[in-house]
Amino acid sequence: MQISDRQTLSSSNNQSTKTPRIASLRRTTGETDVQVTINLDGTGVCNAATGIPFLDHMLHQIASHGLIDLDIQATGDLHIDDHHTNEDVGITLGQVISQALGDRKGIVRFGNFLAPLDEALIQVALDFSGRPHLSYGLQIPTQRVGSYDTQLVREFFVALANNSQMTLHIRQLDGINSHHIIEATFKAFARAMRMAVEIDPRRAGTIPSSKGVL
């Protein structure tokens, strides 16, 4: 291949990565009404209104540190508790991530990040493998952060991993402050996801698997 041919191919690949990977979905049940729009090639803009302030704060971390644009609007049966809304936001977000990735051609696929936040240190490793799995190792010392039930962190990531068809491992290496542990987790997840969904110019639009399919 001549240099000019390589330059042409490189230019063509770069052009293909400029097409924004955007998806939108509305999910309505008897318990919640959730609408999510995502741009995987965004700049970190987030508009989140779920009725759960701490969850909104964590969704902002995903957008900001993942450099994805998110618009998440949700109403739910918060008069009962936050469980259904928290879970259904995770479900819908997972579905739009999968939709935006499409056939997953050309992506790096794997991501790994170690995030410190003061005394907390969290590692997240993930793989857009098509095989949903969550391995969850957080030990959050308090039942609540503000009004947010900390058990819901696991429920959010279960829903997200299952519906994005992601293998997700979350490990806590250190931490005693519940807020720090959770926020470091969302930041580590965002950076690992950012790494995994990036387009690998050497893939040239092929499936990132020796099997040829995910």
N, CA, C and O of each residue as an XYZ file, in Angstrom:
856
protein
N       0.850     -1.195      0.000
C       0.000      0.000      0.000
C       0.887      1.246      0.000
O       1.826      1.339      0.790
N       0.595      2.192     -0.872
C       1.329      3.440     -0.932
C       0.937      4.339      0.232
O      -0.137      4.196      0.816
N       1.842      5.279      0.559
C       1.568      6.204      1.665
C       0.270      6.960      1.429
O      -0.520      7.155      2.353
N       0.053      7.383      0.196
C      -1.156      8.143     -0.107
C      -2.400      7.303      0.153
O      -3.426      7.826      0.588
N      -2.308      5.966     -0.119
C      -3.440      5.092      0.139
C      -3.712      4.985      1.631
O      -4.866      4.991      2.060
N      -2.644      4.888      2.422
C      -2.813      4.811      3.867
C      -3.439      6.094      4.408
O      -4.291      6.064      5.296
N      -2.991      7.225      3.847
C      -3.545      8.498      4.299
C      -5.031      8.585      3.966
O      -5.825      9.094      4.758
N      -5.401      8.084      2.784
C      -6.800      8.099      2.381
C      -7.632      7.233      3.304
O      -8.724      7.628      3.713
N      -7.113      6.021      3.646
C      -7.825      5.128      4.536
C      -7.970      5.743      5.918
O      -9.035      5.665      6.531
N      -6.877      6.364      6.416
C      -6.930      6.998      7.718
C      -7.951      8.115      7.743
O      -8.700      8.261      8.709
N      -7.981      8.907      6.674
C      -8.935     10.004      6.595
C     -10.360      9.479      6.587
O     -11.250     10.051      7.215
N     -10.570      8.358      5.852
C     -11.901      7.768      5.790
C     -12.338      7.275      7.154
O     -13.487      7.478      7.548
N     -11.414      6.612      7.899
C     -11.741      6.128      9.235
C     -12.062      7.279     10.173
O     -13.004      7.200     10.961
N     -11.271      8.363     10.091
C     -11.513      9.511     10.956
C     -12.864     10.126     10.679
O     -13.560     10.564     11.595
N     -13.236     10.159      9.400
C     -14.530     10.704      9.039
C     -15.650      9.887      9.665
O     -16.646     10.437     10.134
N     -15.475      8.542      9.668
C     -16.530      7.691     10.187
C     -16.727      7.896     11.679
O     -17.838      7.731     12.184
N     -15.658      8.255     12.394
C     -15.773      8.444     13.839
C     -16.453      9.764     14.184
O     -16.814      9.979     15.341
N     -16.634     10.645     13.220
C     -17.237     11.937     13.494
C     -18.756     11.868     13.492
O     -19.412     12.830     13.892
N     -19.330     10.756     13.054
C     -20.771     10.604     13.084
C     -21.203     10.314     14.513
O     -20.858      9.265     15.058
N     -21.943     11.212     15.125
C     -22.301     11.012     16.533
C     -23.119      9.737     16.738
O     -24.017      9.427     15.955
N     -22.797      9.015     17.788
C     -23.551      7.804     18.134
C     -24.587      8.194     19.176
O     -24.302      8.271     20.372
N     -25.792      8.436     18.688
C     -26.871      8.991     19.497
C     -28.025      7.999     19.542
O     -28.344      7.359     18.539
N     -28.640      7.875     20.698
C     -29.825      7.030     20.833
C     -30.765      7.644     21.858
O     -30.340      8.358     22.766
N     -32.045      7.353     21.697
C     -33.061      7.874     22.607
C     -34.123      6.811     22.825
O     -34.485      6.085     21.899
N     -34.619      6.723     24.045
C     -35.613      5.702     24.370
C     -36.497      6.191     25.509
O     -36.033      6.825     26.457
N     -37.778      5.877     25.388
C     -38.714      6.132     26.486
C     -39.250      4.791     26.978
O     -39.707      3.964     26.188
N     -39.188      4.590     28.275
C     -39.661      3.345     28.894
C     -40.715      3.699     29.932
O     -40.444      4.415     30.896
N     -41.917      3.188     29.719
C     -43.028      3.500     30.610
C     -43.593      2.213     31.196
O     -43.899      1.266     30.470
N     -43.726      2.192     32.514
C     -44.343      1.067     33.208
C     -45.417      1.609     34.146
O     -45.677      2.812     34.180
N     -46.031      0.717     34.899
C     -47.012      1.143     35.886
C     -46.382      1.850     37.065
O     -47.083      2.418     37.902
N     -45.045      1.817     37.138
C     -44.333      2.413     38.266
C     -43.529      3.650     37.899
O     -43.352      4.550     38.720
N     -43.040      3.691     36.650
C     -42.150      4.789     36.256
C     -42.371      5.184     34.804
O     -42.953      4.443     34.011
N     -41.890      6.365     34.490
C     -41.836      6.865     33.117
C     -40.454      7.485     32.950
O     -40.156      8.526     33.536
N     -39.614      6.837     32.146
C     -38.213      7.244     32.026
C     -37.886      7.497     30.564
O     -38.165      6.658     29.707
N     -37.296      8.649     30.279
C     -36.826      8.959     28.934
C     -35.353      9.333     28.996
O     -34.949     10.196     29.776
N     -34.543      8.660     28.147
C     -33.102      8.880     28.140
C     -32.629      9.114     26.711
O     -33.003      8.385     25.793
N     -31.802     10.139     26.539
C     -31.103     10.380     25.276
C     -29.612     10.426     25.576
O     -29.185     11.041     26.553
N     -28.823      9.770     24.729
C     -27.378      9.710     24.940
C     -26.637     10.018     23.647
O     -27.065      9.632     22.559
N     -25.536     10.707     23.786
C     -24.593     10.911     22.685
C     -23.231     10.440     23.191
O     -22.605     11.108     24.013
N     -22.776      9.288     22.696
C     -21.515      8.715     23.152
C     -20.317      9.559     22.746
O     -19.233      9.413     23.310
N     -20.506     10.436     21.776
C     -19.419     11.280     21.283
C     -19.641     12.734     21.675
O     -19.376     13.650     20.897
N     -20.125     12.924     22.875
C     -20.451     14.264     23.337
C     -19.298     14.950     24.042
O     -18.131     14.620     23.832
N     -19.649     15.916     24.887
C     -18.648     16.722     25.591
C     -18.853     16.718     27.103
O     -18.161     17.433     27.827
N     -19.809     15.910     27.583
C     -20.045     15.832     29.017
C     -21.227     16.636     29.509
O     -21.358     16.865     30.711
N     -22.090     17.068     28.610
C     -23.281     17.824     28.998
C     -24.307     16.872     29.605
O     -24.573     15.804     29.054
N     -24.878     17.261     30.733
C     -25.859     16.404     31.399
C     -27.065     17.203     31.868
O     -26.923     18.268     32.470
N     -28.234     16.687     31.591
C     -29.481     17.219     32.119
C     -30.220     16.040     32.737
O     -30.827     15.243     32.020
N     -30.173     15.924     34.044
C     -30.767     14.785     34.737
C     -31.787     15.274     35.747
O     -31.481     16.102     36.605
N     -32.999     14.756     35.638
C     -34.064     15.082     36.587
C     -34.848     13.803     36.849
O     -35.822     13.502     36.159
N     -34.409     13.059     37.856
C     -35.037     11.777     38.178
C     -35.925     11.853     39.404
O     -36.658     10.910     39.702
N     -35.866     12.965     40.118
C     -36.567     13.063     41.387
C     -35.755     12.515     42.547
O     -36.193     12.567     43.696
N     -34.554     11.983     42.244
C     -33.655     11.448     43.273
C     -32.365     12.266     43.198
O     -31.519     11.980     42.351
N     -32.190     13.263     44.049
C     -31.067     14.196     43.903
C     -29.697     13.528     43.860
O     -28.859     13.913     43.044
N     -29.447     12.539     44.713
C     -28.124     11.906     44.723
C     -27.880     11.132     43.434
O     -26.764     11.134     42.916
N     -28.914     10.469     42.909
C     -28.770      9.773     41.630
C     -28.475     10.770     40.519
O     -27.639     10.498     39.658
N     -29.139     11.914     40.520
C     -28.848     12.950     39.520
C     -27.375     13.363     39.591
O     -26.722     13.537     38.563
N     -26.866     13.516     40.801
C     -25.466     13.892     41.003
C     -24.535     12.830     40.402
O     -23.520     13.174     39.796
N     -24.870     11.547     40.565
C     -24.039     10.472     40.028
C     -24.142     10.396     38.501
O     -23.158     10.088     37.829
N     -25.303     10.670     37.963
C     -25.455     10.681     36.506
C     -24.617     11.798     35.888
O     -24.088     11.646     34.787
N     -24.501     12.902     36.588
C     -23.625     13.985     36.134
C     -22.167     13.520     36.099
O     -21.404     13.945     35.232
N     -21.777     12.655     37.031
C     -20.410     12.128     37.025
C     -20.170     11.265     35.792
O     -19.111     11.344     35.170
N     -21.157     10.440     35.442
C     -21.024      9.591     34.252
C     -20.828     10.457     33.012
O     -19.946     10.192     32.194
N     -21.648     11.486     32.877
C     -21.549     12.353     31.701
C     -20.233     13.117     31.676
O     -19.523     13.117     30.670
N     -19.916     13.765     32.787
C     -18.731     14.628     32.831
C     -17.446     13.856     32.603
O     -16.614     14.260     31.791
N     -17.276     12.750     33.308
C     -16.019     12.013     33.233
C     -15.991     11.017     32.075
O     -14.921     10.569     31.662
N     -17.169     10.672     31.553
C     -17.228      9.803     30.380
C     -17.240     10.561     29.070
O     -17.168      9.962     27.997
N     -17.334     11.906     29.156
C     -17.457     12.758     27.967
C     -18.586     12.283     27.052
O     -18.436     12.195     25.834
N     -19.718     11.984     27.685
C     -20.920     11.669     26.922
C     -22.000     12.672     27.302
O     -22.023     13.170     28.427
N     -22.880     12.963     26.378
C     -24.001     13.854     26.663
C     -25.191     13.002     27.094
O     -25.513     12.001     26.454
N     -25.835     13.405     28.177
C     -26.972     12.667     28.721
C     -28.141     13.600     28.983
O     -27.972     14.690     29.530
N     -29.325     13.160     28.588
C     -30.555     13.814     29.017
C     -31.439     12.715     29.595
O     -31.867     11.810     28.879
N     -31.709     12.801     30.898
C     -32.473     11.765     31.580
C     -33.595     12.426     32.360
O     -33.354     13.212     33.276
N     -34.824     12.099     31.987
C     -36.010     12.624     32.653
C     -36.811     11.434     33.167
O     -37.118     10.509     32.416
N     -37.140     11.469     34.437
C     -37.854     10.328     35.022
C     -38.861     10.790     36.063
O     -38.603     11.700     36.850
N     -40.003     10.143     36.042
C     -40.972     10.272     37.124
C     -41.315      8.867     37.586
O     -41.355      7.930     36.788
N     -41.558      8.733     38.865
C     -41.839      7.401     39.386
C     -42.553      7.462     40.721
O     -42.895      8.535     41.218
N     -42.771      6.282     41.292
C     -43.526      6.171     42.532
C     -42.616      6.421     43.738
O     -42.421      5.549     44.585
N     -42.067      7.630     43.789
C     -41.154      7.987     44.866
C     -41.857      8.080     46.215
O     -41.199      8.102     47.256
N     -43.187      8.133     46.206
C     -43.927      8.130     47.466
C     -43.802      6.775     48.171
O     -44.026      6.664     49.377
N     -43.439      5.742     47.390
C     -43.195      4.419     47.979
C     -41.739      4.354     48.436
O     -41.458      4.247     49.629
N     -40.822      4.420     47.481
C     -39.398      4.599     47.748
C     -38.703      4.855     46.422
O     -39.359      5.000     45.391
N     -37.365      4.911     46.446
C     -36.611      5.261     45.233
C     -36.282      4.057     44.358
O     -35.725      4.209     43.271
N     -36.626      2.861     44.831
C     -36.124      1.645     44.181
C     -36.517      1.548     42.705
O     -35.653      1.358     41.850
N     -37.803      1.676     42.402
C     -38.265      1.473     41.027
C     -37.667      2.496     40.074
O     -37.246      2.148     38.971
N     -37.628      3.750     40.490
C     -37.084      4.804     39.629
C     -35.595      4.594     39.412
O     -35.121      4.680     38.280
N     -34.858      4.324     40.465
C     -33.423      4.063     40.372
C     -33.131      2.910     39.417
O     -32.258      3.018     38.556
N     -33.860      1.809     39.570
C     -33.644      0.638     38.721
C     -34.024      0.911     37.272
O     -33.304      0.522     36.352
N     -35.151      1.578     37.070
C     -35.620      1.797     35.704
C     -34.764      2.818     34.959
O     -34.652      2.750     33.735
N     -34.166      3.754     35.672
C     -33.181      4.636     35.032
C     -31.982      3.808     34.576
O     -31.479      4.004     33.470
N     -31.519      2.879     35.424
C     -30.420      1.997     35.037
C     -30.765      1.138     33.834
O     -29.946      0.973     32.930
N     -31.976      0.590     33.820
C     -32.427     -0.227     32.690
C     -32.427      0.585     31.399
O     -31.870      0.156     30.388
N     -33.046      1.748     31.438
C     -33.189      2.560     30.224
C     -31.852      3.097     29.751
O     -31.590      3.136     28.548
N     -30.999      3.513     30.684
C     -29.668      3.972     30.300
C     -28.885      2.836     29.650
O     -28.214      3.053     28.641
N     -28.957      1.638     30.207
C     -28.285      0.500     29.599
C     -28.778      0.223     28.192
O     -27.987     -0.091     27.302
N     -30.076      0.338     27.991
C     -30.647      0.068     26.666
C     -30.208      1.104     25.639
O     -29.935      0.750     24.492
N     -30.133      2.380     26.028
C     -29.719      3.387     25.048
C     -28.217      3.302     24.766
O     -27.781      3.608     23.655
N     -27.425      2.892     25.754
C     -25.999      2.669     25.488
C     -25.842      1.581     24.440
O     -25.090      1.741     23.479
N     -26.554      0.472     24.624
C     -26.480     -0.627     23.659
C     -26.960     -0.191     22.284
O     -26.368     -0.550     21.266
N     -28.045      0.592     22.261
C     -28.586      1.080     20.995
C     -27.604      2.008     20.295
O     -27.425      1.921     19.080
N     -26.966      2.894     21.053
C     -26.016      3.842     20.468
C     -24.765      3.138     19.945
O     -24.179      3.575     18.955
N     -24.352      2.056     20.598
C     -23.182      1.298     20.146
C     -23.466      0.495     18.882
O     -22.546      0.178     18.128
N     -24.725      0.168     18.650
C     -25.084     -0.578     17.448
C     -24.407     -1.940     17.403
O     -24.473     -2.700     18.369
N     -23.756     -2.252     16.288
C     -23.098     -3.553     16.152
C     -21.730     -3.590     16.828
O     -21.059     -4.622     16.826
N     -21.318     -2.456     17.408
C     -20.078     -2.350     18.195
C     -18.813     -2.478     17.340
O     -17.728     -2.744     17.858
N     -18.963     -2.290     16.056
C     -17.785     -2.336     15.185
C     -16.822     -1.205     15.526
O     -17.234     -0.062     15.726
N     -15.539     -1.538     15.590
C     -14.499     -0.539     15.716
C     -14.209     -0.042     17.116
O     -13.247      0.702     17.312
N     -15.019     -0.434     18.107
C     -14.789      0.098     19.449
C     -13.610     -0.617     20.117
O     -13.248     -1.736     19.751
N     -13.024      0.063     21.104
C     -11.952     -0.557     21.876
C     -12.473     -1.760     22.644
O     -11.764     -2.755     22.796
N     -13.694     -1.681     23.124
C     -14.442     -2.750     23.793
C     -14.140     -2.868     25.282
O     -15.073     -2.949     26.082
N     -12.885     -2.881     25.679
C     -12.504     -3.030     27.080
C     -12.162     -1.668     27.695
O     -11.632     -0.783     27.023
N     -12.478     -1.520     28.992
C     -12.090     -0.314     29.711
C     -11.748     -0.639     31.147
O     -12.320     -1.553     31.741
N     -10.813      0.109     31.704
C     -10.379     -0.123     33.083
C      -9.894      1.204     33.660
O      -9.130      1.928     33.022
N     -10.350      1.515     34.883
C      -9.906      2.767     35.496
C      -9.892      2.619     37.004
O     -10.741      1.950     37.592
N      -8.904      3.262     37.619
C      -8.730      3.282     39.072
C      -8.910      4.723     39.530
O      -8.104      5.592     39.200
N      -9.979      4.972     40.297
C     -10.322      6.348     40.681
C     -10.160      6.565     42.178
O     -10.791      5.873     42.978
N      -9.315      7.526     42.566
C      -9.242      7.921     43.972
C     -10.190      9.088     44.243
O     -10.387      9.951     43.387
N     -10.763      9.105     45.416
C     -11.498     10.279     45.891
C     -11.241     10.376     47.390
O     -11.870      9.687     48.193
N     -10.306     11.243     47.745
C      -9.834     11.334     49.125
C      -9.372      9.945     49.589
O      -8.453      9.376     49.000
N      -9.997      9.397     50.636
C      -9.533      8.104     51.159
C     -10.056      6.907     50.366
O      -9.576      5.788     50.549
N     -11.029      7.130     49.494
C     -11.635      6.034     48.730
C     -10.840      5.754     47.456
O     -10.329      6.670     46.811
N     -10.748      4.480     47.110
C     -10.055      4.058     45.897
C     -10.850      2.917     45.275
O     -10.999      1.849     45.870
N     -11.356      3.159     44.071
C     -12.256      2.214     43.410
C     -11.725      1.864     42.024
O     -11.278      2.731     41.274
N     -11.784      0.592     41.708
C     -11.395      0.119     40.374
C     -12.621     -0.421     39.650
O     -13.404     -1.188     40.211
N     -12.774     -0.013     38.406
C     -13.829     -0.535     37.537
C     -13.190     -1.064     36.264
O     -12.413     -0.369     35.610
N     -13.525     -2.296     35.923
C     -13.111     -2.893     34.651
C     -14.366     -3.378     33.946
O     -15.240     -3.983     34.567
N     -14.454     -3.113     32.651
C     -15.658     -3.506     31.926
C     -15.328     -3.955     30.510
O     -14.274     -3.646     29.955
N     -16.269     -4.689     29.958
C     -16.119     -5.261     28.621
C     -17.495     -5.270     27.962
O     -18.432     -5.876     28.481
N     -17.614     -4.602     26.825
C     -18.868     -4.642     26.068
C     -18.896     -5.955     25.277
O     -18.779     -5.974     24.052
N     -19.054     -7.029     26.016
C     -18.851     -8.380     25.510
C     -20.102     -8.988     24.890
O     -20.015     -9.968     24.149
N     -21.273     -8.411     25.190
C     -22.520     -9.064     24.811
C     -22.958    -10.097     25.829
O     -23.979    -10.760     25.646
N     -22.179    -10.240     26.919
C     -22.507    -11.204     27.983
C     -22.688    -10.429     29.286
O     -21.696    -10.086     29.929
N     -23.918    -10.146     29.691
C     -24.161     -9.338     30.890
C     -23.677    -10.040     32.161
O     -23.970    -11.214     32.391
N     -22.942     -9.307     32.967
C     -22.474     -9.840     34.244
C     -22.028     -8.680     35.120
O     -21.400     -7.735     34.642
N     -22.357     -8.758     36.407
C     -21.861     -7.781     37.372
C     -21.178     -8.511     38.513
O     -21.764     -9.396     39.136
N     -19.941     -8.139     38.782
C     -19.231     -8.557     39.979
C     -19.028     -7.304     40.819
O     -18.321     -6.382     40.411
N     -19.648     -7.276     41.989
C     -19.786     -6.033     42.773
C     -19.089     -6.193     44.110
O     -19.453     -7.063     44.901
N     -18.088     -5.361     44.373
C     -17.297     -5.505     45.577
C     -17.307     -4.316     46.510
O     -16.380     -4.153     47.304
N     -18.338     -3.471     46.437
C     -18.379     -2.305     47.326
C     -18.837     -2.697     48.727
O     -19.726     -3.530     48.902
N     -18.211     -2.078     49.709
C     -18.614     -2.209     51.104
C     -18.899     -0.810     51.629
O     -18.013     -0.128     52.144
N     -20.154     -0.397     51.488
C     -20.565      0.956     51.848
C     -21.006      0.946     53.300
O     -21.925      0.208     53.654
N     -20.374      1.747     54.152
C     -20.585      1.593     55.592
C     -21.916      2.107     56.129
O     -22.336      1.684     57.207
N     -22.590      2.999     55.418
C     -23.852      3.531     55.934
C     -25.002      3.131     55.016
O     -24.799      2.838     53.838
N     -26.198      3.124     55.565
C     -27.376      2.731     54.799
C     -27.849      3.848     53.873
O     -28.507      3.591     52.865
N     -27.511      5.081     54.218
C     -27.989      6.206     53.414
C     -26.904      7.255     53.223
O     -26.055      7.474     54.087
N     -26.961      7.897     52.058
C     -26.228      9.139     51.810
C     -27.298     10.181     51.534
O     -27.946     10.154     50.488
N     -27.481     11.092     52.465
C     -28.651     11.959     52.390
C     -29.899     11.100     52.504
O     -30.051     10.348     53.466
N     -30.785     11.207     51.534
C     -31.996     10.381     51.532
C     -31.850      9.142     50.647
O     -32.793      8.361     50.522
N     -30.672      8.953     50.028
C     -30.468      7.863     49.060
C     -30.060      6.582     49.783
O     -29.107      6.578     50.563
N     -30.781      5.505     49.521
C     -30.477      4.194     50.074
C     -29.271      3.620     49.334
O     -29.338      3.401     48.125
N     -28.186      3.378     50.037
C     -26.946      2.955     49.374
C     -27.038      1.543     48.788
O     -26.193      1.172     47.974
N     -28.047      0.742     49.180
C     -28.266     -0.547     48.529
C     -28.626     -0.375     47.050
O     -28.458     -1.294     46.250
N     -29.119      0.802     46.704
C     -29.573      1.040     45.335
C     -28.412      1.217     44.355
O     -28.621      1.167     43.143
N     -27.202      1.420     44.858
C     -26.048      1.519     43.960
C     -25.892      0.204     43.189
O     -25.749      0.200     41.966
N     -25.924     -0.902     43.921
C     -25.807     -2.206     43.257
C     -26.961     -2.433     42.285
O     -26.746     -2.930     41.179
N     -28.174     -2.077     42.681
C     -29.339     -2.280     41.810
C     -29.211     -1.477     40.520
O     -29.606     -1.947     39.453
N     -28.663     -0.276     40.614
C     -28.463      0.540     39.420
C     -27.501     -0.143     38.456
O     -27.773     -0.223     37.259
N     -26.374     -0.636     38.974
C     -25.374     -1.231     38.102
C     -25.794     -2.610     37.594
O     -25.387     -3.004     36.501
N     -26.594     -3.351     38.357
C     -27.172     -4.596     37.841
C     -28.024     -4.300     36.609
O     -27.882     -4.945     35.571
N     -28.910     -3.316     36.742
C     -29.797     -2.957     35.629
C     -29.010     -2.455     34.430
O     -29.316     -2.804     33.290
N     -27.996     -1.633     34.686
C     -27.186     -1.063     33.611
C     -26.399     -2.139     32.880
O     -26.386     -2.168     31.650
N     -25.741     -3.027     33.627
C     -24.934     -4.072     33.009
C     -25.799     -5.029     32.195
O     -25.443     -5.384     31.071
N     -26.921     -5.443     32.751
C     -27.780     -6.400     32.045
C     -28.317     -5.834     30.744
O     -28.395     -6.542     29.740
N     -28.688     -4.564     30.757
C     -29.363     -3.990     29.593
C     -28.417     -3.404     28.560
O     -28.823     -3.156     27.424
N     -27.161     -3.176     28.933
C     -26.158     -2.763     27.947
C     -25.347     -3.958     27.451
O     -24.489     -3.819     26.579
N     -25.630     -5.147     28.021
C     -24.904     -6.379     27.684
C     -23.403     -6.197     27.926
O     -22.566     -6.444     27.058
N     -23.113     -5.760     29.130
C     -21.757     -5.427     29.553
C     -21.316     -6.367     30.665
O     -22.106     -6.704     31.548
N     -20.068     -6.786     30.625
C     -19.437     -7.433     31.765
C     -18.790     -6.330     32.598
O     -17.982     -5.551     32.093
N     -19.158     -6.272     33.887
C     -18.755     -5.149     34.725
C     -18.231     -5.653     36.061
O     -18.921     -6.379     36.777
N     -17.009     -5.262     36.389
C     -16.403     -5.599     37.676
C     -16.109     -4.309     38.449
O     -15.477     -3.391     37.926
N     -16.569     -4.254     39.685
C     -16.368     -3.088     40.543
C     -15.671     -3.555     41.810
O     -16.171     -4.430     42.517
N     -14.515     -2.967     42.094
C     -13.731     -3.357     43.256
C     -13.412     -2.144     44.127
O     -13.033     -1.085     43.625
N     -13.569     -2.315     45.423
C     -13.204     -1.279     46.385
C     -11.866     -1.639     47.006
O     -11.741     -2.654     47.691
N     -10.871     -0.804     46.762
C      -9.558     -1.042     47.340
C      -9.392     -0.337     48.679
O      -8.617     -0.769     49.532
N     -10.138      0.764     48.852
C     -10.059      1.504     50.108
C     -11.288      2.397     50.201
O     -11.969      2.630     49.202
N     -11.567      2.890     51.385
C     -12.657      3.841     51.559
C     -13.445      3.607     52.828
O     -13.749      2.468     53.180
N     -13.777      4.699     53.521
C     -14.607      4.625     54.725
C     -15.788      5.590     54.674
O     -16.710      5.487     55.483
N     -15.766      6.522     53.731
C     -16.842      7.500     53.598
C     -17.774      7.065     52.475
O     -17.346      6.896     51.333
N     -19.051      6.883     52.805
C     -20.005      6.337     51.834
C     -20.113      7.182     50.573
O     -20.109      6.655     49.460
N     -20.209      8.488     50.754
C     -20.317      9.388     49.598
C     -19.085      9.249     48.702
O     -19.213      9.149     47.482
N     -17.910      9.243     49.296
C     -16.678      9.130     48.522
C     -16.609      7.796     47.768
O     -16.212      7.757     46.603
N     -16.992      6.718     48.430
C     -16.954      5.391     47.802
C     -17.864      5.354     46.576
O     -17.463      4.888     45.510
N     -19.081      5.845     46.734
C     -20.050      5.788     45.627
C     -19.630      6.712     44.491
O     -19.666      6.319     43.325
N     -19.235      7.927     44.822
C     -18.863      8.868     43.765
C     -17.625      8.405     43.016
O     -17.556      8.545     41.795
N     -16.642      7.853     43.727
C     -15.461      7.314     43.050
C     -15.845      6.174     42.128
O     -15.240      6.003     41.070
N     -16.850      5.387     42.518
C     -17.325      4.282     41.668
C     -17.900      4.809     40.364
O     -17.577      4.298     39.292
N     -18.739      5.814     40.445
C     -19.343      6.363     39.233
C     -18.296      7.043     38.351
O     -18.379      6.974     37.124
N     -17.322      7.691     38.962
C     -16.258      8.317     38.169
C     -15.400      7.259     37.481
O     -15.061      7.397     36.305
N     -15.050      6.206     38.214
C     -14.257      5.133     37.618
C     -15.030      4.449     36.499
O     -14.467      4.121     35.454
N     -16.335      4.236     36.726
C     -17.162      3.647     35.673
C     -17.170      4.530     34.429
O     -17.019      4.038     33.310
N     -17.346      5.824     34.628
C     -17.402      6.751     33.495
C     -16.118      6.708     32.677
O     -16.168      6.660     31.448
N     -14.967      6.726     33.348
C     -13.697      6.725     32.629
C     -13.442      5.382     31.938
O     -12.899      5.346     30.834
N     -13.830      4.286     32.582
C     -13.667      2.977     31.950
C     -14.572      2.858     30.726
O     -14.167      2.320     29.696
N     -15.797      3.363     30.844
C     -16.710      3.320     29.710
C     -16.215      4.200     28.572
O     -16.284      3.819     27.403
N     -15.719      5.371     28.922
C     -15.158      6.267     27.894
C     -14.064      5.555     27.096
O     -14.011      5.655     25.870
N     -13.203      4.844     27.802
C     -12.137      4.097     27.142
C     -12.702      3.012     26.230
O     -12.235      2.831     25.105
N     -13.706      2.293     26.719
C     -14.232      1.137     25.990
C     -15.000      1.514     24.732
O     -14.949      0.786     23.740
N     -15.717      2.648     24.751
C     -16.541      3.010     23.590
C     -15.785      3.825     22.548
O     -16.317      4.105     21.473
N     -14.538      4.211     22.863
C     -13.742      4.942     21.879
C     -13.543      4.091     20.623
O     -13.461      2.865     20.693
N     -13.469      4.761     19.486
C     -13.201      4.085     18.224
C     -11.700      3.832     18.099
O     -10.890      4.749     18.230
N     -11.351      2.591     17.847
C      -9.956      2.198     17.635
C      -9.647      2.321     16.150
O     -10.176      1.543     15.357
N      -8.798      3.282     15.741
C      -8.548      3.483     14.308
C      -7.925      2.261     13.634
O      -8.003      2.127     12.413
N      -7.317      1.382     14.399
C      -6.712      0.192     13.803
C      -7.721     -0.915     13.539
O      -7.426     -1.879     12.833
N      -8.919     -0.771     14.112
C      -9.969     -1.763     13.894
C     -10.604     -1.634     12.510
O     -11.092     -2.615     11.949
N     -10.594     -0.426     11.969
C     -11.156     -0.176     10.629
C     -12.578     -0.689     10.503
O     -12.942     -1.271      9.481
N     -13.395     -0.476     11.547
C     -14.802     -0.823     11.468
C     -15.108     -2.290     11.632
O     -16.191     -2.726     11.240
N     -14.199     -3.081     12.198
C     -14.450     -4.511     12.374
C     -14.915     -4.795     13.816
O     -14.710     -3.987     14.721
N     -15.535     -5.946     13.996
C     -15.985     -6.369     15.312
C     -14.763     -6.692     16.185
O     -13.886     -7.437     15.747
N     -14.687     -6.151     17.404
C     -13.509     -6.385     18.258
C     -13.591     -7.726     18.987
O     -13.655     -7.779     20.215
N     -13.587     -8.795     18.212
C     -13.655    -10.144     18.776
C     -13.039    -11.129     17.801
O     -13.236    -11.010     16.592
N     -12.298    -12.097     18.312
C     -11.723    -13.122     17.432
C     -12.810    -14.006     16.824
O     -12.580    -14.679     15.819
N     -14.012    -14.002     17.447
C     -15.124    -14.767     16.903
C     -15.809    -14.053     15.748
O     -16.525    -14.670     14.959
N     -15.578    -12.728     15.656
C     -16.227    -11.960     14.600
C     -17.626    -11.493     14.946
O     -18.329    -10.935     14.103
N     -18.032    -11.721     16.195
C     -19.367    -11.306     16.627
C     -19.346    -11.103     18.139
O     -18.635    -11.800     18.864
N     -20.138    -10.135     18.601
C     -20.324     -9.907     20.040
C     -21.774    -10.164     20.400
O     -22.154    -10.031     21.564
